[in-house]
């Protein structure tokens, strides 16, 4: 114990983390707060989306920016989505089976307090011209799902759902529940199975699928400073899922099934969750096992307000877009790493 305390008192250069650190390049910082990122490959281009706002929560109504790049080196503005009187947040890409590009995200009526949550969807044929963001249908309000994943002819999402205080009109944000929903078109949804029996502070949730159609899911818990979470699994028709506690928090998570049949998780990690001496949250990547155990693999240059990595696997290269405030204010960064290197690190491992 004494040796650990001495080591923690030593000064370290920025981002001196006892784990592999992958370099990155800033690609956007034009707003005061640039955050909540996603990445997709569409018609040979990398598209990156994120929210532009004045702060993490408060400030002017957020807008959704889309950038494009042919190689990850040079990025240019492609589109900007906004909705009058509504804070647009957490845009997430997906592609319908007919090839239509989609963005889904959170819309909030924020006036000092949140008076409405809703999930919105917008469609595009080219990534440049978008339909107006519109409320999805079929999910009880107030609702928001963090992520949407297509499997065959359906897309699946796990929204958090909350009521409204009848006297104040404010969203009852600390009394949430969740259930699995599916859609054929991205607009109209139906519930699959019963609501989950989980904490009333559940948040961001995502579902993924293996090639044999097994579902794997992650759910954030604990509000803003999440140090707990859930993971789960299920088989078609996904109306009965096994959900268990995960011994690690989540913050803006993303999950990718690699060709070597392992799960790669990227998320925010708080200082108390790490075996090191840093005082700020970082964006970390781990190998996540289907029994909920994990091994840290690498981190990205990051600090404090960070994470929400978008991931694209292309030509044995993992492309990553994320945000971090380690260089002054929250900005958008791009990084890439060879998949073979990730495989090698999985063999070595860091707990």
N, C-alpha and C positions, 0 to 999 in steps of 0.2 A: 504493500500500500504506500509506503514512504517513497519508493522509487517512482510510482505513478504520479504522486503529488509533485515531486521535483520536476518530472518531465513536463507536466502541465504548466509549470511556472516559467519554462523556458520560452523565450521569444521565438516566433516562427515567421517566416515571410508569408505574405498573403497566399491563401489557398494551399498551405503546406498541410496536406491531409495524408494520413497514413494509408493511402490507397492511390491507385492509378488515377491521374487527373488528365482528362482529354482536353486539348486546346479548343478554343472557339473564337468566332469573329462576330462582332456586333454588326447587325444588318439593319436596325431601325431604332431610332430614339427620338423621333420628332414630337411626340406627345410627352406630357409630364409623367404619365404612368402608362407604359406599354406592357401588356400582360395577357395571360390566359391564351396559350398558343396552341395551334394545331398545324399539321403538315400533311400533304397528300401529293401523290403523283397523278397528274391528269393530262392525258394527251401529250405525253413526253415532257411536260413541264412540272417542276416542283412548285406547288402553291402553298404559301404560308399565310395563316390568318391569326389575328389577335385583336384584343380590345385596345382602343385608344381612349384614355380618360384623364381626369385630374387627380385620381387617387384610387386606392384599392376598392373602396366602397363609395365614399362621398365625392362630391364635386360635380362637374358638368355631366350631362348624360353621355354615356359611353357610346362609341361607334365601333363598327367591325371593319378592320382594314384587311385587304387581301394583297399580298405581294406574289410575284412570279419570278422564277429563275430557271434557266436551262441547264445550269451546271452547279448551282449552290454557291457560286462565287460572286456573281452580279445579280442584284435583286432590284426589281422595279415595281412601283405601285400599279395595281391592276383594278381594284375596285374599293369602294367605301360604302358600307351599309349603315343606315341610320333610321330611327323611327321617332317621330316627334313626341316629346314628353316621356320617352322611355329610355332607360339605361340598358343598352344591349351589351351582353357579356358572354364569355365562354363559347365562342363560335367553334363548332366541330364539323369537319368535312365528312361526307360519305358519298358513295356513288350508287344510285339505284340500278337494279338489273337492266333497265333500258338505257343506261349510260348517262342519265341526267346527273349532274353534280348538285349536291345538296349542302347547305349549311343549316345546322340546328344550334340553338343556344338558349340562354336565359334572358328574359326581359323583366325588368323590375320598374314599378312605379315607386320611386324613392323620393320622399319629401321629408327628410329627417328620420323617418321610419318607413318601412316597406309596406305599401298598401296593396301591392299585388305582385305575385310571381307568375310567370307563365313561360312555357316553352314555345319558341318560335321556329319557323322553318322558312327557308328561301331556296329557290331553284335557279340553276344556270345551265346553259348549253356550252358556254365557253370560259367561264370563270370571271368574265369581265362584266357582263350584263346580268343582273339578278332581279328576280321578282321581289316585291316588297316583303319584309319579314312579317309573317302572319302567325297567329296563335294556332297551335295544333288542336285537334279535336279528339274527344273520346276519353281524355284523362281528367279526373276531377281536379278542380282548381282549389287552392293555388298549387301549381305543379311546376317542376323543372327536372328534366333529365340531363345529365352531364354528357352522355355519350350514346351514340346509336351505332349498332353493328349489324350488317346484313349477313344473313345465312339463307341460301337458296332464295325463295321468293318473299321472305319476310325480313324485316329489320327489328331488332330487339333493343329495349331500353328499360332502365329501372329508374323511374322518376321518384323524387321525394315529394310528398304531398302533404299539405298543411291547410288547416281551416282559417277562417277570418274571425277576429274578435267582433262580436255583434255590436258592441258599444263604440269602439274606436275605429273600426274598419281596418285595423292593422293585421298583417299576416301573423298567425300564431306559429312563429318560426321555430319554437322550441318544443313543438308537439307534432312531430313529423311521423309519417309512416311510408312504407315502400311496398311496391309490388312489381312484377314483371309485366311489361306491355309489349305488343308487337304491332307492326303496320306493314301494309303492302305498298304504300305510296309516300310515306313520310308525313302525311297530314292527318290521317284518320287512324286511331289506335283502338285496340281492344286488350282487355286484361287477360293474362294467362295465369291460371291458378289463383291461390289465395294471397292476401297481404302477408308480408314477412313479420315475424315476431322479433323485432329488434329494438335497439335503443331509440328514444324519441329525438336524438340528435344526429341521426344518420344524414349523410350528405352525398358527395360525389360517388357515383357508382358506374361501373362499366361491365359489359359482358364480352367475352371472346369465345371463339370456337376452335377446336382442333380439326384436322382434316376428316376425322371420323364423326364429326358433328357433336362431340361432347361439348357442353357449355362449361366455361369457367368464369367466375365473376369475382369482383372486388367491390367493397363498399366502405367508404370513409365513415368514421364515427367520431363523436366528441366535439363537434363544432369547429371553430377556427383553428385551435391549437390541437390538432388531432395526433394523439399518440396511441390510438387504438383503432381497430378496423375489423372487417369481416371478409372471409373468402368463402366461396361456395362452388358447387358443381351440380350438374344435372344432365340427363339424357332426354332426347326427344320423347314426348312433345313439350318438355320443360315446364310441366305444371306441378312438379314436385321436386324442389331443390333442397339439397343439404347445405346449410349455411353455418359456419363455425367462426369463433373469434380468431383474429390474426394478431400475433404478438408484435405489431408494428403499426404506427400510424400511416396515414396517406394524406397527401396534399397535391392536388392536380396530377393524379396518377395516369400513367399510360402503360399498356401491357401488350407485348408482342410475342407471338409464337414463332420461334426461330426454326429454320430447317432441320436442326439437330434434335427437334422435338423437346425443347426446353422453353420455359417462359422467361422473358426478360421484362422486368418491372422498372420503370423510371418514376420517381416521386420525390417530394420534398421530405427531408429528414431533419428532425429537430435535434439540438445538441444533446439532450438527455437520452436520445435513442442510439447514440453513437459511442463507440469505444475510443474516443479521441478527446482533444482539448479545445476544439473550436467553440466559440460562443454564439455562432449564428447558424441558422438553417442553411442547408445546401441541397442541390439537386443530385441525387444519387441513383445509380443503376444497380440492380440486384438480379441474381438468378433466383426465381421463386419456384419452389416445388409445389406439387399439387396437394401436399399435406400441410401447407402453410409455413414450412420452414424456408429460410432464405440465406443467401450468401452475397455479401457486397462484392461488386466487381470493379466499378469505377465511378468517379464523380466528374461533374462539369464545373468550370470556374463559376462560382455562385456564392450568394450570401444574402441572408435575410429574406426579403420578399422575392421568392423564386419558385421554379419548377414548371409544371404544366408542359412537359415535353411532347412535341409532335414527332412521330417516328415514321420513316419510310425506308423499307428494305429494298435495295435495287442494286443488281450487279455485284453481289457480295459486299456491299457497302451499306452501313446503317447511317442514314441521314437524320439529324436531330435538330429541331428548332425549339427553343425554350426561352424563358425570360429570367432576368436576375437584376438586382440592384447593386451589384458589387462595384460598379464603376460610377456611382453617383445617384442615378435614379433608375427605376425599372425600365429595362430596354430589352430588345429582342436579339437573340444570339443564334448562330448556326454552327453546328459541329458535325463531324462525320468520323466514323471508326470502322475499320475492316471487321467483318463478321468473323473471320478466322481468328482475329485477335481476341474477340469475345469468347470464342470456343476455348482458346488456350487459357484465358483467365478463369474460365469455369473449371478447368482441370486443376489449376493452382488454388483458386478460391481465397477469399478473405471473409472472415466472419464478422 
